[in-house]
């Protein structure tokens, strides 16, 4: 039996393909769903994520590694040494970032 609740605000809509993806663990799904629920511009880091869970920082690192391997998360090292994370609800969109970076490099070869 399905229960449908009307939601007015403060909720997140998640694609079923993510929820039904059996190639990643529930831990990884939970981390990704948490990340997708955060507002635009939110700073992603393992320490901050672990503050919102009973799991420790090592579990968060493990889940993030799994998400990178599954292509739901992409990490790019910036010139200043910091990391930039790209989050994808649909892992097939991951290659879009590489395409944008190639275009940007062609426009600005320096």
C-alpha positions, 0 to 999 in steps of 0.5 A, a space after each residue: 500500500 502506498 501512502 502519498 503525502 502532499 509536500 509544500 516545502 522543505 523536501 527533496 525529490 530524488 530520481 528513482 534510478 538513484 534509489 533503485 541502483 543496486 551497484 552502490 551501498 545504502 551508505 553511499 546512497 544516503 550520503 548522496 541523497 544528503 548532498 543533493 538535499 543541501 542548498 545550491 552553493 553548499 560546501 561539500 566536505 566529509 567533516 561537515 557531512 559526518 556531523 549530520 550522521 552517527 557514522 564517523 568521518 571514515 565511513 563518509 570518506 568510504 561512501 564518497 570513494 564509492 560514489 566517485 567510483 560509481 560516477 555519482 560524484 566527480 572530484 577535481 583538484 583546483 590550481 590552489 590545491 583545494 578540491 571541487 566536487 560535482 554531484 550528479 543525481 544521474 551518473 550518466 551526466 558525469 561526462 558533461 563536466 569533462 566536456 565543459 572542461 575541454 571546451 573551456 580549455 580550448 577557449 582559454 589555452 593558458 
